[in-house]
Amino acid sequence: MKTSWPKPVQYTCAVLLITSSIVLAFIQVIDIDDVNNGTLMYIAQAFLLAGSIFGLDYYVQRLKRNYQRENKESDE
């Protein structure tokens, strides 16, 4: 039996990372009229991780579809 909770948890974490990085940059711009290098590093890492969560899942699904299509064609 396969559980279905990892995908929603991954997507929720990705959305929270993107949201928190935007909020953090917005707060710094309002507070000190600048964005620190550390904040920019956090934003870059958050977007990289969130993009890999969404992109890797899409890539795996696409590979599975192509593999199934090739197997179907070879069976005929």
Backbone bond lengths (Angstrom), bond angles and torsions (degrees), N, CA, C in turn:
res aa  C-N    CA-C-N  psi(-1)  N-CA   C-N-CA  omega(-1)  CA-C   N-CA-C  phi
1 M - - - 1.453 - - 1.529 108.93 -
2 K 1.295 115.68 127.18 1.460 121.99 -177.23 1.528 109.90 -98.21
3 T 1.325 115.83 131.01 1.464 119.40 176.51 1.519 109.47 -85.65
4 S 1.314 116.36 150.07 1.465 120.27 -176.50 1.523 112.77 -110.13
5 W 1.320 118.55 15.06 1.461 118.70 -176.68 1.523 114.84 -83.76
6 P 1.344 122.85 -21.11 1.469 118.39 -178.29 1.529 114.46 -63.86
7 K 1.320 119.29 -37.73 1.467 120.81 -178.25 1.529 112.26 -63.03
8 P 1.341 118.91 -50.45 1.472 117.38 178.11 1.527 112.97 -61.52
9 V 1.317 117.01 -33.91 1.470 119.83 178.86 1.523 109.79 -67.35
10 Q 1.335 117.31 -42.57 1.463 120.34 178.12 1.526 111.05 -62.38
11 Y 1.316 117.14 -46.53 1.457 120.52 -178.84 1.524 111.71 -65.53
12 T 1.326 116.84 -38.69 1.461 120.31 177.60 1.523 110.62 -63.94
13 C 1.315 117.17 -43.24 1.465 120.30 178.01 1.521 111.47 -63.35
14 A 1.331 117.18 -39.97 1.464 120.20 179.01 1.521 111.18 -63.86
15 V 1.314 116.60 -44.25 1.467 120.11 179.23 1.527 110.39 -65.80
16 L 1.321 117.65 -40.55 1.469 120.60 177.82 1.526 111.94 -64.36
17 L 1.324 117.61 -37.55 1.460 120.07 176.80 1.526 111.31 -63.01
18 I 1.306 116.64 -46.28 1.465 120.15 179.74 1.527 110.65 -63.70
19 T 1.321 116.15 -45.40 1.468 120.56 -179.35 1.521 111.41 -63.66
20 S 1.327 117.02 -44.49 1.471 119.54 -178.20 1.519 111.36 -65.85
21 S 1.322 117.77 -35.90 1.462 118.53 179.32 1.531 111.52 -69.27
22 I 1.319 117.25 -37.54 1.466 120.04 177.34 1.522 110.72 -66.90
23 V 1.320 116.83 -43.32 1.468 121.04 179.43 1.522 110.82 -64.24
24 L 1.326 116.94 -42.56 1.463 120.66 179.42 1.527 111.44 -61.91
25 A 1.315 117.86 -43.09 1.465 120.80 177.82 1.526 110.80 -65.59
26 F 1.328 116.70 -40.88 1.467 120.90 179.28 1.529 110.75 -62.45
27 I 1.319 117.16 -43.85 1.473 120.99 179.59 1.522 110.64 -63.82
28 Q 1.321 117.70 -41.62 1.463 119.35 179.88 1.519 112.02 -66.58
29 V 1.317 117.46 -38.60 1.463 119.53 179.36 1.519 110.14 -65.74
30 I 1.327 117.71 -40.59 1.466 120.54 178.25 1.525 110.98 -67.63
31 D 1.339 116.77 -40.22 1.460 121.42 -174.21 1.528 112.63 -77.18
32 I 1.325 117.89 -50.76 1.470 119.53 -173.90 1.530 113.56 -121.54
33 D 1.313 118.29 8.29 1.461 123.38 178.35 1.534 113.70 57.83
34 D 1.321 115.88 27.04 1.453 120.88 179.33 1.522 108.78 -158.04
35 V 1.318 116.80 163.41 1.459 121.35 176.16 1.520 107.36 -118.41
36 N 1.319 116.55 122.21 1.463 122.26 -179.24 1.514 111.72 -66.32
37 N 1.340 115.11 158.99 1.456 120.28 176.64 1.527 111.68 -63.53
38 G 1.314 116.98 -37.58 1.462 120.42 178.61 1.523 112.30 -63.42
39 T 1.320 115.02 -38.37 1.463 119.20 177.60 1.524 110.81 -67.30
40 L 1.319 116.54 -39.54 1.457 119.76 177.21 1.528 111.20 -64.30
41 M 1.319 117.17 -36.59 1.469 120.31 176.00 1.520 110.64 -65.22
42 Y 1.345 116.96 -41.87 1.458 120.30 177.59 1.533 110.73 -62.41
43 I 1.316 116.74 -42.82 1.464 120.84 179.46 1.528 109.89 -62.27
44 A 1.326 116.61 -44.75 1.462 119.90 -179.92 1.524 111.57 -62.25
45 Q 1.326 116.43 -44.72 1.463 120.01 -179.31 1.522 111.41 -67.92
46 A 1.324 117.03 -37.90 1.466 120.43 179.74 1.524 110.89 -65.53
47 F 1.331 116.87 -43.95 1.458 119.98 179.04 1.528 111.33 -68.18
48 L 1.325 116.93 -36.26 1.455 120.44 177.90 1.526 111.11 -64.38
49 L 1.324 117.05 -45.19 1.461 120.51 179.67 1.522 111.42 -67.44
50 A 1.324 116.88 -44.05 1.470 119.96 179.14 1.527 110.74 -63.96
51 G 1.307 117.07 -41.30 1.459 120.00 177.45 1.507 112.76 -64.06
52 S 1.319 116.66 -36.70 1.460 118.77 178.68 1.523 111.11 -71.01
53 I 1.317 118.06 -32.97 1.464 120.36 177.13 1.520 110.31 -64.42
54 F 1.335 116.80 -48.08 1.458 120.11 -179.93 1.526 111.62 -72.07
55 G 1.313 117.37 -43.05 1.462 121.27 -175.57 1.510 113.88 -70.17
56 L 1.327 117.38 -39.67 1.460 120.05 -179.23 1.516 111.14 -65.80
57 D 1.313 116.99 -40.82 1.460 120.12 178.63 1.524 110.62 -63.37
58 Y 1.309 117.56 -41.91 1.465 121.66 178.16 1.527 110.33 -63.29
59 Y 1.322 116.77 -43.33 1.459 121.46 -178.25 1.527 111.05 -64.39
60 V 1.322 117.58 -42.89 1.463 121.00 179.28 1.528 110.56 -64.72
61 Q 1.318 118.09 -42.32 1.466 121.02 177.60 1.528 110.91 -61.81
62 R 1.304 116.65 -40.66 1.459 120.16 -179.99 1.527 111.12 -67.31
63 L 1.330 117.82 -39.96 1.457 120.79 176.49 1.523 111.59 -62.75
64 K 1.329 116.52 -41.01 1.460 120.16 178.86 1.522 111.11 -62.59
65 R 1.335 117.45 -43.42 1.468 120.66 178.76 1.522 111.62 -61.95
66 N 1.331 116.91 -43.14 1.459 120.13 178.99 1.524 111.44 -65.62
67 Y 1.317 117.02 -40.57 1.459 121.35 178.96 1.526 110.64 -64.00
68 Q 1.322 117.11 -43.70 1.460 120.42 178.60 1.521 111.22 -65.75
69 R 1.322 117.54 -38.49 1.457 121.54 179.02 1.539 110.39 -64.91
70 E 1.328 117.04 -42.02 1.465 120.92 178.90 1.526 111.11 -65.20
71 N 1.336 116.93 -41.13 1.464 119.97 178.54 1.512 111.27 -65.47
72 K 1.319 117.28 -38.11 1.469 121.43 179.40 1.528 109.85 -65.27
73 E 1.330 116.82 -41.73 1.461 120.63 -179.99 1.517 111.68 -68.43
74 S 1.320 117.77 -36.55 1.461 120.60 -179.22 1.533 111.68 -73.75
75 D 1.339 118.14 -25.44 1.457 121.68 178.08 1.522 111.56 -74.33
76 E 1.316 117.94 -24.23 1.462 121.50 -176.54 1.490 112.85 -79.56
